[in-house]
Amino acid sequence: MKRMILGLLGILALVTSGFAQEAITLGASVQESGPLANTGRYYRDGYNFAIQKINESGGVKVGGKPYNLALKILDNQSDVNLSVRQYVQLVSQDKINFLLGPFASDFALADSSVAEKYEVPMIQGGGASDQIFSRGYKYIFGTLPVASKYFESTIQAMQQLSPAPKTVALLYADDAFDVSVAMGTRELLSKAGFNIALDQRYSTNTSDFSAVLSRILSSPPDAVLVAGHETEVLNFVRQAKSLNFSPKMYSFTVGVPTADFRRALGADANYAFGMTTWLPSTQLKDIYFGDAAVFADAYRKQFGYEPDYHAASAVADVEAFVQAIQAAGTLDPKKVRDAIAKLNFESVYGRIQFGPAGQISLPQTAIQIQRDKIVPIYGQKGMVNKPMYPMPAWDKR
C-alpha cells in the first residue's frame, strides 16, 4: 500500500498544483524489492519528493508553456536483466520523455546502453563506476563522483593521523563499482606511501568473511579499507568483532552515512570511517527546498527515515532535468541532452556541472561515527574534527 501511495505522488501533485497542465514524464526502473531495495527506496522517494516540490512551485516552463512533471517507476526486483528490459519498455512502449537511473553501478552500466541506443538522456545518481563513463556514451550523466577516487579523502586523512597507519588491507566486492574503487585506491595508497599488505577481492553479497579475516589476522594491518555493499559491510564488522579483530582504523565506501547502519550495529558502529558527498548543510541551497537542512527535515517527516547522499543525488537528478529542459526550451531529447552537458547550477546536493564524460565532480568528505553520530573528519580544507583514533580493542570499548 505504501508503494502505491508513493507512486501516486506525481499524479497528486498535478492536481494540487492548480489547473491541469500537460505533463513531462520521467521514467525509472528502481529496486523496490529484492536485496537492494533498502537503498533503492532513496531513489524512489527522492524522485517523487523532487517532482512533488517542483510541481507545487509551478512545474516546468518550456518555451513559455507550463508543464507538470510526472513519474513512471517500475520495480526491477534487484534484477539487472529485468531492469534493462524495463528501460526498453519505458522508452519504446510507455513513451516517457526522459530517464532517471537505478541504484548501483552494475545496473547503471547496463541500463545506460538503452539510453544510448534510443538517444534518450538519462541522469542517474546511483552508479559511480568509472566503466559507466569510459565508453564514449553521450546520453548518460551521473551525479555521483568517480568511484576510483572514493577513498581519496580517507587516505588524505590517514596521512594526518598520529601515529599514521603504515600497512593497509584493501578488500573489495567483484561488482563494477567496487572494482573501480579498488583500481583507484591502489594508486592513491601507493602515491601516499602506504604499504598494501593485502589486496583481496570477494564475491558480491557474500555473508562469510571468515576466510578473509583469517588471512588478515595472520599479519594484521594497521588499517582496513572495504569497498562493498551495506549488508557486506555489516557482516564484516560483526565477524571482525567475533574474531576480536580491531585494526587502528577501518573505512567503508557505504553504510556509514546511513541511520540504518548505526541502528543495525548499535554501539559497534562507533569508530567506523566512511565517506559522503553530501551532508544536510544550510550552506547548500536551491529554489525548491531552501537549503539542505530544510530538505532533510521535510524528507524525514514525509518518508519516516533520514535521507543520505543517495536521496539528495536523486533530487538533484530531477532538478537537473528541469534546468536543462527550461534552458533548451524544447522537449527534443537531443537538444535537452546538449543542455544537460552545459549545466552549472546549485542544488541541495551541491553544484551540478558535468564533465566531458558526463560525470559530476564533487569532493568526498571523510566521516566517522562517534558516539552514535556522524562527524565530518576531513574535507576540502583538511581536518574538520578530531577523529577517534586509534580504534580500541573490542573488549576495551
TORKOL-4160 file (C-alpha; in steps of 0.2 Angstrom, whole numbers, padded with zeros to 4 digits, m for minus):
397
<pt num="1" X="0000" Y="0000" Z="0000"/>
<pt num="2" X="0014" Y="0012" Z="0004"/>
<pt num="3" X="0022" Y="0010" Z="m0013"/>
<pt num="4" X="0006" Y="0013" Z="m0021"/>
<pt num="5" X="0004" Y="0029" Z="m0012"/>
<pt num="6" X="0021" Y="0035" Z="m0016"/>
<pt num="7" X="0019" Y="0030" Z="m0034"/>
<pt num="8" X="0003" Y="0042" Z="m0034"/>
<pt num="9" X="0013" Y="0057" Z="m0028"/>
<pt num="10" X="0017" Y="0063" Z="m0045"/>
<pt num="11" X="m0001" Y="0062" Z="m0051"/>
<pt num="12" X="m0007" Y="0070" Z="m0035"/>
<pt num="13" X="0005" Y="0085" Z="m0037"/>
<pt num="14" X="m0003" Y="0088" Z="m0054"/>
<pt num="15" X="m0020" Y="0091" Z="m0046"/>
<pt num="16" X="m0013" Y="0101" Z="m0031"/>
<pt num="17" X="m0003" Y="0112" Z="m0041"/>
<pt num="18" X="m0018" Y="0121" Z="m0049"/>
<pt num="19" X="m0025" Y="0120" Z="m0067"/>
<pt num="20" X="m0022" Y="0104" Z="m0076"/>
<pt num="21" X="m0007" Y="0105" Z="m0087"/>
<pt num="22" X="0002" Y="0094" Z="m0099"/>
<pt num="23" X="0015" Y="0083" Z="m0091"/>
<pt num="24" X="0033" Y="0079" Z="m0095"/>
<pt num="25" X="0036" Y="0061" Z="m0089"/>
<pt num="26" X="0052" Y="0054" Z="m0082"/>
<pt num="27" X="0054" Y="0035" Z="m0081"/>
<pt num="28" X="0065" Y="0024" Z="m0070"/>
<pt num="29" X="0067" Y="0006" Z="m0065"/>
<pt num="30" X="0071" Y="0006" Z="m0047"/>
<pt num="31" X="0075" Y="m0008" Z="m0034"/>
<pt num="32" X="0058" Y="m0008" Z="m0024"/>
<pt num="33" X="0060" Y="m0026" Z="m0019"/>
<pt num="34" X="0074" Y="m0039" Z="m0018"/>
<pt num="35" X="0091" Y="m0037" Z="m0009"/>
<pt num="36" X="0095" Y="m0019" Z="m0015"/>
<pt num="37" X="0078" Y="m0012" Z="m0010"/>
<pt num="38" X="0084" Y="m0004" Z="0006"/>
<pt num="39" X="0095" Y="0008" Z="m0005"/>
<pt num="40" X="0083" Y="0008" Z="m0020"/>
<pt num="41" X="0070" Y="0017" Z="m0009"/>
<pt num="42" X="0081" Y="0033" Z="m0008"/>
<pt num="43" X="0079" Y="0035" Z="m0027"/>
<pt num="44" X="0060" Y="0031" Z="m0027"/>
<pt num="45" X="0057" Y="0043" Z="m0013"/>
<pt num="46" X="0069" Y="0056" Z="m0019"/>
<pt num="47" X="0062" Y="0056" Z="m0037"/>
<pt num="48" X="0044" Y="0058" Z="m0030"/>
<pt num="49" X="0049" Y="0071" Z="m0017"/>
<pt num="50" X="0058" Y="0082" Z="m0030"/>
<pt num="51" X="0043" Y="0081" Z="m0043"/>
<pt num="52" X="0031" Y="0085" Z="m0029"/>
<pt num="53" X="0040" Y="0100" Z="m0024"/>
<pt num="54" X="0044" Y="0106" Z="m0042"/>
<pt num="55" X="0025" Y="0104" Z="m0047"/>
<pt num="56" X="0020" Y="0114" Z="m0031"/>
<pt num="57" X="0032" Y="0128" Z="m0037"/>
<pt num="58" X="0023" Y="0129" Z="m0054"/>
<pt num="59" X="0031" Y="0115" Z="m0063"/>
<pt num="60" X="0042" Y="0117" Z="m0079"/>
<pt num="61" X="0042" Y="0131" Z="m0092"/>
<pt num="62" X="0046" Y="0125" Z="m0109"/>
<pt num="63" X="0046" Y="0140" Z="m0122"/>
<pt num="64" X="0034" Y="0149" Z="m0110"/>
<pt num="65" X="0022" Y="0135" Z="m0109"/>
<pt num="66" X="0019" Y="0127" Z="m0092"/>
<pt num="67" X="0021" Y="0108" Z="m0089"/>
<pt num="68" X="0020" Y="0097" Z="m0074"/>
<pt num="69" X="0032" Y="0083" Z="m0071"/>
<pt num="70" X="0025" Y="0065" Z="m0069"/>
<pt num="71" X="0035" Y="0049" Z="m0064"/>
<pt num="72" X="0033" Y="0031" Z="m0071"/>
<pt num="73" X="0043" Y="0019" Z="m0059"/>
<pt num="74" X="0045" Y="0001" Z="m0062"/>
<pt num="75" X="0051" Y="m0011" Z="m0049"/>
<pt num="76" X="0066" Y="m0021" Z="m0056"/>
<pt num="77" X="0066" Y="m0033" Z="m0041"/>
<pt num="78" X="0085" Y="m0030" Z="m0039"/>
<pt num="79" X="0087" Y="m0040" Z="m0056"/>
<pt num="80" X="0099" Y="m0031" Z="m0068"/>
<pt num="81" X="0092" Y="m0041" Z="m0083"/>
<pt num="82" X="0074" Y="m0036" Z="m0079"/>
<pt num="83" X="0080" Y="m0018" Z="m0076"/>
<pt num="84" X="0086" Y="m0017" Z="m0094"/>
<pt num="85" X="0070" Y="m0024" Z="m0101"/>
<pt num="86" X="0060" Y="m0011" Z="m0091"/>
<pt num="87" X="0070" Y="0003" Z="m0098"/>
<pt num="88" X="0067" Y="m0003" Z="m0115"/>
<pt num="89" X="0048" Y="m0004" Z="m0111"/>
<pt num="90" X="0049" Y="0014" Z="m0104"/>
<pt num="91" X="0056" Y="0021" Z="m0120"/>
<pt num="92" X="0048" Y="0011" Z="m0133"/>
<pt num="93" X="0031" Y="0007" Z="m0126"/>
<pt num="94" X="0027" Y="0019" Z="m0112"/>
<pt num="95" X="0035" Y="0034" Z="m0122"/>
<pt num="96" X="0042" Y="0043" Z="m0107"/>
<pt num="97" X="0051" Y="0059" Z="m0111"/>
<pt num="98" X="0067" Y="0056" Z="m0101"/>
<pt num="99" X="0076" Y="0043" Z="m0090"/>
<pt num="100" X="0081" Y="0043" Z="m0072"/>
<pt num="101" X="0093" Y="0030" Z="m0066"/>
<pt num="102" X="0093" Y="0015" Z="m0054"/>
<pt num="103" X="0104" Y="0011" Z="m0039"/>
<pt num="104" X="0120" Y="0003" Z="m0041"/>
<pt num="105" X="0134" Y="0003" Z="m0054"/>
<pt num="106" X="0130" Y="m0014" Z="m0062"/>
<pt num="107" X="0113" Y="m0008" Z="m0066"/>
<pt num="108" X="0118" Y="0009" Z="m0072"/>
<pt num="109" X="0131" Y="0001" Z="m0083"/>
<pt num="110" X="0119" Y="m0010" Z="m0092"/>
<pt num="111" X="0104" Y="0002" Z="m0092"/>
<pt num="112" X="0113" Y="0017" Z="m0099"/>
<pt num="113" X="0116" Y="0006" Z="m0115"/>
<pt num="114" X="0097" Y="0008" Z="m0118"/>
<pt num="115" X="0098" Y="0027" Z="m0116"/>
<pt num="116" X="0112" Y="0027" Z="m0128"/>
<pt num="117" X="0103" Y="0016" Z="m0141"/>
<pt num="118" X="0087" Y="0026" Z="m0141"/>
<pt num="119" X="0096" Y="0043" Z="m0139"/>
<pt num="120" X="0086" Y="0047" Z="m0123"/>
<pt num="121" X="0096" Y="0056" Z="m0110"/>
<pt num="122" X="0097" Y="0048" Z="m0093"/>
<pt num="123" X="0103" Y="0057" Z="m0077"/>
<pt num="124" X="0107" Y="0045" Z="m0063"/>
<pt num="125" X="0114" Y="0046" Z="m0046"/>
<pt num="126" X="0115" Y="0028" Z="m0042"/>
<pt num="127" X="0131" Y="0022" Z="m0051"/>
<pt num="128" X="0148" Y="0029" Z="m0049"/>
<pt num="129" X="0159" Y="0016" Z="m0058"/>
<pt num="130" X="0172" Y="0023" Z="m0070"/>
<pt num="131" X="0166" Y="0010" Z="m0083"/>
<pt num="132" X="0150" Y="0018" Z="m0085"/>
<pt num="133" X="0158" Y="0034" Z="m0091"/>
<pt num="134" X="0173" Y="0027" Z="m0101"/>
<pt num="135" X="0163" Y="0021" Z="m0116"/>
<pt num="136" X="0161" Y="0037" Z="m0125"/>
<pt num="137" X="0142" Y="0037" Z="m0122"/>
<pt num="138" X="0133" Y="0054" Z="m0125"/>
<pt num="139" X="0116" Y="0051" Z="m0116"/>
<pt num="140" X="0122" Y="0046" Z="m0099"/>
<pt num="141" X="0125" Y="0058" Z="m0085"/>
<pt num="142" X="0130" Y="0054" Z="m0067"/>
<pt num="143" X="0128" Y="0064" Z="m0050"/>
<pt num="144" X="0140" Y="0053" Z="m0040"/>
<pt num="145" X="0158" Y="0057" Z="m0041"/>
<pt num="146" X="0170" Y="0045" Z="m0049"/>
<pt num="147" X="0172" Y="0028" Z="m0040"/>
<pt num="148" X="0191" Y="0027" Z="m0042"/>
<pt num="149" X="0193" Y="0042" Z="m0030"/>
<pt num="150" X="0180" Y="0037" Z="m0017"/>
<pt num="151" X="0194" Y="0034" Z="m0004"/>
<pt num="152" X="0204" Y="0049" Z="m0008"/>
<pt num="153" X="0199" Y="0060" Z="0006"/>
<pt num="154" X="0200" Y="0045" Z="0018"/>
<pt num="155" X="0218" Y="0042" Z="0013"/>
<pt num="156" X="0222" Y="0060" Z="0014"/>
<pt num="157" X="0215" Y="0060" Z="0032"/>
<pt num="158" X="0226" Y="0044" Z="0036"/>
<pt num="159" X="0242" Y="0054" Z="0032"/>
<pt num="160" X="0237" Y="0066" Z="0046"/>
<pt num="161" X="0234" Y="0053" Z="0059"/>
<pt num="162" X="0246" Y="0051" Z="0073"/>
<pt num="163" X="0253" Y="0038" Z="0073"/>
<pt num="164" X="0249" Y="0036" Z="0055"/>
<pt num="165" X="0245" Y="0019" Z="0049"/>
<pt num="166" X="0258" Y="0011" Z="0038"/>
<pt num="167" X="0250" Y="m0006" Z="0032"/>
<pt num="168" X="0233" Y="m0007" Z="0024"/>
<pt num="169" X="0222" Y="m0021" Z="0019"/>
<pt num="170" X="0211" Y="m0017" Z="0003"/>
<pt num="171" X="0195" Y="m0028" Z="0002"/>
<pt num="172" X="0183" Y="m0026" Z="m0012"/>
<pt num="173" X="0167" Y="m0034" Z="m0020"/>
<pt num="174" X="0168" Y="m0040" Z="m0038"/>
<pt num="175" X="0155" Y="m0029" Z="m0045"/>
<pt num="176" X="0158" Y="m0014" Z="m0057"/>
<pt num="177" X="0158" Y="m0001" Z="m0043"/>
<pt num="178" X="0169" Y="m0009" Z="m0031"/>
<pt num="179" X="0182" Y="m0015" Z="m0044"/>
<pt num="180" X="0183" Y="0003" Z="m0050"/>
<pt num="181" X="0185" Y="0009" Z="m0032"/>
<pt num="182" X="0199" Y="m0004" Z="m0029"/>
<pt num="183" X="0208" Y="0001" Z="m0045"/>
<pt num="184" X="0209" Y="0019" Z="m0040"/>
<pt num="185" X="0213" Y="0016" Z="m0022"/>
<pt num="186" X="0228" Y="0005" Z="m0026"/>
<pt num="187" X="0236" Y="0020" Z="m0035"/>
<pt num="188" X="0231" Y="0033" Z="m0021"/>
<pt num="189" X="0238" Y="0022" Z="m0007"/>
<pt num="190" X="0254" Y="0019" Z="m0017"/>
<pt num="191" X="0256" Y="0038" Z="m0020"/>
<pt num="192" X="0253" Y="0042" Z="m0002"/>
<pt num="193" X="0267" Y="0029" Z="0003"/>
<pt num="194" X="0256" Y="0016" Z="0011"/>
<pt num="195" X="0260" Y="m0002" Z="0010"/>
<pt num="196" X="0246" Y="m0013" Z="0004"/>
<pt num="197" X="0248" Y="m0029" Z="0015"/>
<pt num="198" X="0233" Y="m0037" Z="0007"/>
<pt num="199" X="0223" Y="m0034" Z="m0009"/>
<pt num="200" X="0208" Y="m0046" Z="m0008"/>
<pt num="201" X="0193" Y="m0047" Z="m0020"/>
<pt num="202" X="0177" Y="m0056" Z="m0013"/>
<pt num="203" X="0160" Y="m0061" Z="m0021"/>
<pt num="204" X="0146" Y="m0048" Z="m0020"/>
<pt num="205" X="0133" Y="m0052" Z="m0007"/>
<pt num="206" X="0145" Y="m0063" Z="0002"/>
<pt num="207" X="0140" Y="m0066" Z="0020"/>
<pt num="208" X="0155" Y="m0076" Z="0026"/>
<pt num="209" X="0171" Y="m0066" Z="0029"/>
<pt num="210" X="0180" Y="m0079" Z="0040"/>
<pt num="211" X="0192" Y="m0084" Z="0026"/>
<pt num="212" X="0197" Y="m0066" Z="0023"/>
<pt num="213" X="0198" Y="m0061" Z="0041"/>
<pt num="214" X="0209" Y="m0077" Z="0044"/>
<pt num="215" X="0221" Y="m0070" Z="0031"/>
<pt num="216" X="0221" Y="m0053" Z="0039"/>
<pt num="217" X="0224" Y="m0060" Z="0056"/>
<pt num="218" X="0239" Y="m0069" Z="0051"/>
<pt num="219" X="0248" Y="m0052" Z="0048"/>
<pt num="220" X="0236" Y="m0039" Z="0055"/>
<pt num="221" X="0237" Y="m0022" Z="0045"/>
<pt num="222" X="0235" Y="m0005" Z="0053"/>
<pt num="223" X="0220" Y="0000" Z="0043"/>
<pt num="224" X="0207" Y="m0009" Z="0033"/>
<pt num="225" X="0198" Y="m0001" Z="0018"/>
<pt num="226" X="0182" Y="m0010" Z="0012"/>
<pt num="227" X="0173" Y="m0007" Z="m0004"/>
<pt num="228" X="0156" Y="m0016" Z="m0004"/>
<pt num="229" X="0138" Y="m0015" Z="m0001"/>
<pt num="230" X="0130" Y="m0011" Z="0016"/>
<pt num="231" X="0125" Y="m0029" Z="0020"/>
<pt num="232" X="0143" Y="m0035" Z="0016"/>
<pt num="233" X="0150" Y="m0021" Z="0027"/>
<pt num="234" X="0138" Y="m0026" Z="0042"/>
<pt num="235" X="0144" Y="m0044" Z="0040"/>
<pt num="236" X="0162" Y="m0039" Z="0040"/>
<pt num="237" X="0160" Y="m0028" Z="0056"/>
<pt num="238" X="0150" Y="m0042" Z="0065"/>
<pt num="239" X="0163" Y="m0055" Z="0061"/>
<pt num="240" X="0178" Y="m0044" Z="0065"/>
<pt num="241" X="0171" Y="m0042" Z="0082"/>
<pt num="242" X="0168" Y="m0061" Z="0084"/>
<pt num="243" X="0186" Y="m0064" Z="0080"/>
<pt num="244" X="0192" Y="m0049" Z="0091"/>
<pt num="245" X="0200" Y="m0041" Z="0076"/>
<pt num="246" X="0202" Y="m0022" Z="0079"/>
<pt num="247" X="0214" Y="m0013" Z="0067"/>
<pt num="248" X="0219" Y="0005" Z="0071"/>
<pt num="249" X="0205" Y="0011" Z="0059"/>
<pt num="250" X="0193" Y="0004" Z="0046"/>
<pt num="251" X="0184" Y="0013" Z="0032"/>
<pt num="252" X="0169" Y="0008" Z="0021"/>
<pt num="253" X="0163" Y="0015" Z="0005"/>
<pt num="254" X="0144" Y="0013" Z="0010"/>
<pt num="255" X="0134" Y="0011" Z="0026"/>
<pt num="256" X="0142" Y="0023" Z="0037"/>
<pt num="257" X="0132" Y="0039" Z="0032"/>
<pt num="258" X="0115" Y="0030" Z="0035"/>
<pt num="259" X="0104" Y="0028" Z="0050"/>
<pt num="260" X="0101" Y="0010" Z="0046"/>
<pt num="261" X="0119" Y="0006" Z="0048"/>
<pt num="262" X="0120" Y="0014" Z="0065"/>
<pt num="263" X="0104" Y="0005" Z="0070"/>
<pt num="264" X="0109" Y="m0012" Z="0064"/>
<pt num="265" X="0126" Y="m0011" Z="0074"/>
<pt num="266" X="0121" Y="m0001" Z="0089"/>
<pt num="267" X="0137" Y="0004" Z="0099"/>
<pt num="268" X="0148" Y="m0007" Z="0087"/>
<pt num="269" X="0145" Y="0006" Z="0073"/>
<pt num="270" X="0156" Y="0018" Z="0083"/>
<pt num="271" X="0174" Y="0022" Z="0076"/>
<pt num="272" X="0169" Y="0016" Z="0058"/>
<pt num="273" X="0175" Y="0028" Z="0045"/>
<pt num="274" X="0166" Y="0031" Z="0029"/>
<pt num="275" X="0163" Y="0045" Z="0016"/>
<pt num="276" X="0149" Y="0055" Z="0009"/>
<pt num="277" X="0147" Y="0068" Z="m0005"/>
<pt num="278" X="0133" Y="0076" Z="0005"/>
<pt num="279" X="0128" Y="0082" Z="0022"/>
<pt num="280" X="0112" Y="0092" Z="0026"/>
<pt num="281" X="0121" Y="0109" Z="0027"/>
<pt num="282" X="0112" Y="0125" Z="0027"/>
<pt num="283" X="0125" Y="0131" Z="0015"/>
<pt num="284" X="0118" Y="0120" Z="0001"/>
<pt num="285" X="0103" Y="0130" Z="m0006"/>
<pt num="286" X="0091" Y="0129" Z="m0020"/>
<pt num="287" X="0075" Y="0137" Z="m0026"/>
<pt num="288" X="0063" Y="0122" Z="m0021"/>
<pt num="289" X="0068" Y="0117" Z="m0004"/>
<pt num="290" X="0078" Y="0132" Z="0003"/>
<pt num="291" X="0093" Y="0123" Z="0009"/>
<pt num="292" X="0099" Y="0105" Z="0013"/>
<pt num="293" X="0094" Y="0105" Z="0031"/>
<pt num="294" X="0076" Y="0110" Z="0027"/>
<pt num="295" X="0076" Y="0097" Z="0014"/>
<pt num="296" X="0082" Y="0083" Z="0026"/>
<pt num="297" X="0069" Y="0088" Z="0039"/>
<pt num="298" X="0055" Y="0088" Z="0026"/>
<pt num="299" X="0061" Y="0072" Z="0019"/>
<pt num="300" X="0062" Y="0063" Z="0036"/>
<pt num="301" X="0044" Y="0069" Z="0040"/>
<pt num="302" X="0037" Y="0063" Z="0024"/>
<pt num="303" X="0045" Y="0046" Z="0022"/>
<pt num="304" X="0049" Y="0042" Z="0040"/>
<pt num="305" X="0068" Y="0040" Z="0038"/>
<pt num="306" X="0084" Y="0050" Z="0037"/>
<pt num="307" X="0090" Y="0055" Z="0019"/>
<pt num="308" X="0108" Y="0052" Z="0014"/>
<pt num="309" X="0118" Y="0056" Z="m0001"/>
<pt num="310" X="0108" Y="0044" Z="m0012"/>
<pt num="311" X="0092" Y="0053" Z="m0009"/>
<pt num="312" X="0100" Y="0070" Z="m0011"/>
<pt num="313" X="0108" Y="0065" Z="m0028"/>
<pt num="314" X="0091" Y="0058" Z="m0033"/>
<pt num="315" X="0083" Y="0075" Z="m0030"/>
<pt num="316" X="0097" Y="0083" Z="m0040"/>
<pt num="317" X="0094" Y="0072" Z="m0055"/>
<pt num="318" X="0076" Y="0078" Z="m0056"/>
<pt num="319" X="0081" Y="0096" Z="m0054"/>
<pt num="320" X="0095" Y="0094" Z="m0067"/>
<pt num="321" X="0081" Y="0089" Z="m0080"/>
<pt num="322" X="0071" Y="0104" Z="m0075"/>
<pt num="323" X="0085" Y="0116" Z="m0078"/>
<pt num="324" X="0090" Y="0108" Z="m0094"/>
<pt num="325" X="0073" Y="0107" Z="m0101"/>
<pt num="326" X="0070" Y="0125" Z="m0097"/>
<pt num="327" X="0087" Y="0130" Z="m0105"/>
<pt num="328" X="0083" Y="0120" Z="m0121"/>
<pt num="329" X="0066" Y="0127" Z="m0122"/>
<pt num="330" X="0060" Y="0111" Z="m0130"/>
<pt num="331" X="0057" Y="0093" Z="m0126"/>
<pt num="332" X="0068" Y="0087" Z="m0140"/>
<pt num="333" X="0079" Y="0073" Z="m0132"/>
<pt num="334" X="0095" Y="0078" Z="m0142"/>
<pt num="335" X="0093" Y="0097" Z="m0138"/>
<pt num="336" X="0089" Y="0093" Z="m0119"/>
<pt num="337" X="0105" Y="0081" Z="m0119"/>
<pt num="338" X="0115" Y="0096" Z="m0125"/>
<pt num="339" X="0108" Y="0107" Z="m0112"/>
<pt num="340" X="0112" Y="0094" Z="m0098"/>
<pt num="341" X="0130" Y="0094" Z="m0104"/>
<pt num="342" X="0131" Y="0113" Z="m0101"/>
<pt num="343" X="0123" Y="0114" Z="m0084"/>
<pt num="344" X="0130" Y="0123" Z="m0070"/>
<pt num="345" X="0119" Y="0127" Z="m0055"/>
<pt num="346" X="0117" Y="0125" Z="m0036"/>
<pt num="347" X="0106" Y="0112" Z="m0029"/>
<pt num="348" X="0103" Y="0105" Z="m0011"/>
<pt num="349" X="0115" Y="0091" Z="m0016"/>
<pt num="350" X="0129" Y="0103" Z="m0022"/>
<pt num="351" X="0135" Y="0111" Z="m0038"/>
<pt num="352" X="0129" Y="0101" Z="m0053"/>
<pt num="353" X="0141" Y="0103" Z="m0068"/>
<pt num="354" X="0145" Y="0088" Z="m0078"/>
<pt num="355" X="0162" Y="0084" Z="m0085"/>
<pt num="356" X="0166" Y="0079" Z="m0103"/>
<pt num="357" X="0162" Y="0061" Z="m0100"/>
<pt num="358" X="0146" Y="0065" Z="m0091"/>
<pt num="359" X="0151" Y="0063" Z="m0073"/>
<pt num="360" X="0150" Y="0076" Z="m0059"/>
<pt num="361" X="0165" Y="0081" Z="m0049"/>
<pt num="362" X="0160" Y="0083" Z="m0030"/>
<pt num="363" X="0173" Y="0081" Z="m0016"/>
<pt num="364" X="0170" Y="0067" Z="m0004"/>
<pt num="365" X="0171" Y="0071" Z="0015"/>
<pt num="366" X="0178" Y="0058" Z="0026"/>
<pt num="367" X="0167" Y="0055" Z="0041"/>
<pt num="368" X="0167" Y="0044" Z="0056"/>
<pt num="369" X="0153" Y="0038" Z="0068"/>
<pt num="370" X="0157" Y="0045" Z="0085"/>
<pt num="371" X="0145" Y="0041" Z="0100"/>
<pt num="372" X="0132" Y="0036" Z="0088"/>
<pt num="373" X="0133" Y="0052" Z="0077"/>
<pt num="374" X="0140" Y="0056" Z="0060"/>
<pt num="375" X="0155" Y="0068" Z="0062"/>
<pt num="376" X="0164" Y="0075" Z="0047"/>
<pt num="377" X="0183" Y="0072" Z="0049"/>
<pt num="378" X="0192" Y="0078" Z="0033"/>
<pt num="379" X="0186" Y="0088" Z="0019"/>
<pt num="380" X="0192" Y="0100" Z="0005"/>
<pt num="381" X="0200" Y="0112" Z="0019"/>
<pt num="382" X="0209" Y="0097" Z="0028"/>
<pt num="383" X="0204" Y="0091" Z="0045"/>
<pt num="384" X="0187" Y="0097" Z="0051"/>
<pt num="385" X="0185" Y="0087" Z="0068"/>
<pt num="386" X="0196" Y="0076" Z="0078"/>
<pt num="387" X="0195" Y="0058" Z="0074"/>
<pt num="388" X="0193" Y="0044" Z="0087"/>
<pt num="389" X="0209" Y="0035" Z="0083"/>
<pt num="390" X="0216" Y="0023" Z="0085"/>
<pt num="391" X="0201" Y="0011" Z="0087"/>
<pt num="392" X="0202" Y="0002" Z="0104"/>
<pt num="393" X="0200" Y="m0017" Z="0105"/>
<pt num="394" X="0183" Y="m0023" Z="0106"/>
<pt num="395" X="0184" Y="m0028" Z="0125"/>
<pt num="396" X="0191" Y="m0010" Z="0129"/>
<pt num="397" X="0176" Y="0000" Z="0122"/>
